[in-house]
Amino acid sequence: MPQVTLTVNGKQHTVEVEGRTLLVEVLREKLGLTGTHIGCDTSQCGACVVHVGGEAVKSCTMLALQANGSAVTTIEGLAAADGTLHPMQEMFREHHALQCGFCTPGMVMSAIDLVNAHPAGITEKEIREGLEGNLCRCTGYHNIVKAIAAAHPLMHAKAAE
Amino acid sequence: MAFEGIGASVRRKEDVRFLSGHGNYTDDINRPGQLHAFIKRSDRPHAAINSLGTAAAKAAPGVVAVFVGADLAADGVGGLPCGWQIHNKDGSPMAEPPHPVLAIGKVRHVGDPVAVVIAETRQQAKDASELLEIDYTDLPSAATMPQALAAGAPAVHDDVASNLCYDWHIGDKAIVDGIFAGAAKVVKLDLTNNRLVPNAMEPRAALGDFDTSSGDFTLYTTSQNPHVIRLLMGAFVLHIPENKLRVFAPDVGGGFGSKIYHYAEEAIVTWASGKVRRPVKWTAERNESFMSDAHGRDHISTAEMALDAQGHFLGLRISTLANMGAYLSTFAPCIPTYLYATLLAGVYKTPAIYCEVKAVFTNTVPVDAYRGAGRPEATYLLERLVDVIAHDTGIDKVELRRRNFIPADAFPYQTPVALAYDSGNYQVTLDACLKGSDWAGFEARRAAAKAQGKLRGIGISTYIEACGIAPSAVVGSLGARAGLYEVANIRVHPTGSVTVFTGTHSHGQGHETTLAQLVCDQLGVPMSQVEVVHGDTAKIPFGMGTYGSRSLAVGGAAMVKAMDKIIAKGKKIAAHLMEAAVEDIEFADNTFKVAGTDKTKSLTEISLAAYVPHNYPIEELEPGLDETAFYDPKNFTFPAGCHIAEVEIDPETGTVEVVRFTAVDDVGRVINPMIVEGQVQGGVAQGIGQALLESAIYDAQGQLLSGSFMDYTMPRADNLPNISVATEVTMCTHNPLGVKGCGEVGAIGSPPAVMNAVVDALKDYGVRHLEMPATAPKLWSIIQAGQAKLAAD
């Protein structure tokens, strides 16, 4: 079987995969990183979003072999070593932007990429349109939008430090 | 310490694990030696199975076993039971055809499970399922209720005449017919309530784990009510006694009703695990969710209101067809009867109501409760009908509602359809919502939109629902085959921290926080020292689970009762330690005090004495501080309120945008305002989804056309507005917390508010009624035809 080497949350792994194995399957089944979820089979829901090379990717839509040699960040890799949450995680908690928690990891990873892509500021419309690829069934998105807007200045202030 | 008790928007205890990827959902759990199951499902709506060849699949790489319906039947596995029996008008019981775990002889809907392949990996199981040799003969199918009820229709079940599950009614038809005969005016409306797919974001999963040492079975499952699953599966399907069967529903990623029911896959993996003597896991792909999770709604109704000359409601007459799908899901029969027809009084003093309901088998996925369950169907019917009455009579739609409201001083109020409302104030929620939505300023906004070429409309819904399900004796007399009380065990540990074991289940509602707040409030223990445990039959004495907005009204009440027992026992211990009479001991703020003195003992001192009973009234009192209570509610609870939607339609495309949504709800006492607001917003989003976007579509043969997120429109962030939520409070009078429940109000109140707004926006085109969902193509066609007609006139 072919091998794939990935640096996931700063740690390098080499695992055997089938040609058809998806990145999300490697993360969940081979590396035990079950924070990344599978919510659909048509690349619609975004529960599986991770960062590959710093950009949001639906890990159900990428073959593990395509990610060979990449740096991958999953939801487990966001908080600091001492447990301090990433500003986006913290704002999701502060603004009650999650209920069942199932879409949350993908939602947070997409939201970080979205905020990174709008350094100068982000409007509510841009947030709502930017979340097109992530489904949430619990919150009605209202508090997710609020959380992302609140995280924007915190993330960019941090980046400016 | 910040205030953490009742009324505080405490941030959720469960969030850190969810936000950091450390949730523990069923599919995250893996057991040593675990195998994977793939369920082969029918790809056709109705067919006879002539033969089912498994040899090639069994020989495929990695395959450990293949089982079909006959294997389960030979082992004595029973069919899936139904938890509610409805009786026909003539008193005879409903038709209750068998519901095999794996199909036997026939398949009856797309998605009906036919065989299970168990292999070392999920891919091997799935690959091998392609090698199953199933020879079908297609049979004519009954895809819709009108098809199923037509003369000579194909029979979904051979022994169910006319595909009729039951023909039920409530109310006195002769009295209501008499009222109609003498009424000044009758307004009639035909309407459908569109079929929905619940689509919790976590697909269902089940992991069966047979312990070869003890002979015990453990089922890990995505359930809202693990004790109910243990009861149904253990007693009726697999015949495993409770002491040998543990059901654990860990973190569950949304339910909305769809994870109440006992599903075939739970029985399959549990049974198969015993056969292959290894753990067996199954996780649904989303396409399986679409064709095997119970669907919701799907009613066709005719509603008529008899009115006097002033627009007072005199009598309501309803006839409804309710789709059951191909088999009876666990609670399906009660949804279009006791959770629907009993709500038809709404917030109005309509003195006489008659409703008849025919429940129909079709070759479709079973239909059961989905957020609101019966009450959204009743509310949609009633609130659309009220708007149509306003349209037909010319009476202002707000004034018409006010004129017919049950007055605030009329509680308790007995409706003509069995329910007795304990409290409410519909005028107050209406007034607050009119103000919050700036109803008075709407015509100016309509004119401004018109100047921009947009069609703007406003819609209102004044709803009520019944939840806090439910008084056991009442539901028992109506056909429920279970009690609907709730259970709480409160364990005060030796050093004063507390674990709550609740029979309710949290799958997004935030019980680990809200229920802990009750402990903060009553025992004065800080949140950081309270743990809420739910979902595990091995830990929790018993429980009926979470649905019908019952967790606080019933489960919270059980906690209060158990904590009362803790305090009562603590007082006896405190009296002993402080050498006072028990009657003189007071408890407040975590402290027992001798009244009128400065002598006190903290709860921690008392709990330590209870577990280290060196100086203790051991002759009269057992050691320990651990109490259990079962609470059976005295009545349903009746949240009510007002929702107002404002929409703008682009006539060029037919696209509807909800530009403003205002909800003012009375959910009784509010424990955590932040969580209540989130629950209402989520429910409203699902209601807007039903009104504008969502619909489960079958073709004429019964093939499911909307079988994925590619073709079933889930609401996305850019389909929804900000949702303004406020509360007004009248206390529930019959539970100790005064709570009513907030989980379903959003999905109940909002669909008619949105549809009333859409119809209002189209009023210049002569639109009186429009079926959900109000999709862009539908509206574009109406606008095109309307514009042509206006031009011709």
Boltz contact constraints between the chains, C-beta under 6 A:
constraints:
  - contact:
      token1: [A, 34]
      token2: [B, 28]
      max_distance: 6.0
  - contact:
      token1: [A, 35]
      token2: [B, 21]
      max_distance: 6.0
  - contact:
      token1: [A, 39]
      token2: [B, 201]
      max_distance: 6.0
  - contact:
      token1: [A, 40]
      token2: [B, 286]
      max_distance: 6.0
  - contact:
      token1: [A, 40]
      token2: [B, 709]
      max_distance: 6.0
  - contact:
      token1: [A, 41]
      token2: [B, 285]
      max_distance: 6.0
  - contact:
      token1: [A, 41]
      token2: [B, 286]
      max_distance: 6.0
  - contact:
      token1: [A, 41]
      token2: [B, 287]
      max_distance: 6.0
  - contact:
      token1: [A, 42]
      token2: [B, 708]
      max_distance: 6.0
  - contact:
      token1: [A, 42]
      token2: [B, 709]
      max_distance: 6.0
  - contact:
      token1: [A, 42]
      token2: [B, 710]
      max_distance: 6.0
  - contact:
      token1: [A, 44]
      token2: [B, 709]
      max_distance: 6.0
  - contact:
      token1: [A, 75]
      token2: [B, 21]
      max_distance: 6.0
  - contact:
      token1: [A, 76]
      token2: [B, 21]
      max_distance: 6.0
  - contact:
      token1: [A, 79]
      token2: [B, 20]
      max_distance: 6.0
  - contact:
      token1: [A, 89]
      token2: [B, 19]
      max_distance: 6.0
  - contact:
      token1: [A, 92]
      token2: [B, 19]
      max_distance: 6.0
  - contact:
      token1: [A, 93]
      token2: [B, 11]
      max_distance: 6.0
  - contact:
      token1: [A, 93]
      token2: [B, 15]
      max_distance: 6.0
  - contact:
      token1: [A, 96]
      token2: [B, 674]
      max_distance: 6.0
  - contact:
      token1: [A, 96]
      token2: [B, 678]
      max_distance: 6.0
  - contact:
      token1: [A, 98]
      token2: [B, 18]
      max_distance: 6.0
  - contact:
      token1: [A, 99]
      token2: [B, 508]
      max_distance: 6.0
  - contact:
      token1: [A, 100]
      token2: [B, 253]
      max_distance: 6.0
  - contact:
      token1: [A, 100]
      token2: [B, 254]
      max_distance: 6.0
  - contact:
      token1: [A, 100]
      token2: [B, 507]
      max_distance: 6.0
  - contact:
      token1: [A, 100]
      token2: [B, 508]
      max_distance: 6.0
  - contact:
      token1: [A, 101]
      token2: [B, 18]
      max_distance: 6.0
  - contact:
      token1: [A, 101]
      token2: [B, 23]
      max_distance: 6.0
  - contact:
      token1: [A, 102]
      token2: [B, 201]
      max_distance: 6.0
  - contact:
      token1: [A, 102]
      token2: [B, 202]
      max_distance: 6.0
  - contact:
      token1: [A, 102]
      token2: [B, 253]
      max_distance: 6.0
  - contact:
      token1: [A, 103]
      token2: [B, 201]
      max_distance: 6.0
  - contact:
      token1: [A, 104]
      token2: [B, 18]
      max_distance: 6.0
  - contact:
      token1: [A, 105]
      token2: [B, 21]
      max_distance: 6.0
  - contact:
      token1: [A, 128]
      token2: [B, 717]
      max_distance: 6.0
  - contact:
      token1: [A, 128]
      token2: [B, 718]
      max_distance: 6.0
  - contact:
      token1: [A, 129]
      token2: [B, 718]
      max_distance: 6.0
  - contact:
      token1: [A, 131]
      token2: [B, 717]
      max_distance: 6.0
  - contact:
      token1: [A, 132]
      token2: [B, 716]
      max_distance: 6.0
  - contact:
      token1: [A, 135]
      token2: [B, 714]
      max_distance: 6.0
  - contact:
      token1: [A, 137]
      token2: [B, 199]
      max_distance: 6.0
  - contact:
      token1: [A, 137]
      token2: [B, 200]
      max_distance: 6.0
  - contact:
      token1: [A, 137]
      token2: [B, 201]
      max_distance: 6.0
  - contact:
      token1: [A, 137]
      token2: [B, 254]
      max_distance: 6.0
  - contact:
      token1: [A, 138]
      token2: [B, 254]
      max_distance: 6.0
  - contact:
      token1: [A, 138]
      token2: [B, 508]
      max_distance: 6.0
  - contact:
      token1: [A, 138]
      token2: [B, 682]
      max_distance: 6.0
  - contact:
      token1: [A, 139]
      token2: [B, 682]
      max_distance: 6.0
  - contact:
      token1: [A, 140]
      token2: [B, 681]
      max_distance: 6.0
  - contact:
      token1: [A, 140]
      token2: [B, 682]
      max_distance: 6.0
  - contact:
      token1: [A, 140]
      token2: [B, 684]
      max_distance: 6.0
  - contact:
      token1: [A, 140]
      token2: [B, 685]
      max_distance: 6.0
  - contact:
      token1: [A, 140]
      token2: [B, 720]
      max_distance: 6.0
  - contact:
      token1: [A, 140]
      token2: [B, 723]
      max_distance: 6.0
  - contact:
      token1: [A, 141]
      token2: [B, 717]
      max_distance: 6.0
  - contact:
      token1: [A, 141]
      token2: [B, 720]
      max_distance: 6.0
  - contact:
      token1: [A, 142]
      token2: [B, 681]
      max_distance: 6.0
  - contact:
      token1: [A, 142]
      token2: [B, 722]
      max_distance: 6.0
  - contact:
      token1: [A, 142]
      token2: [B, 723]
      max_distance: 6.0
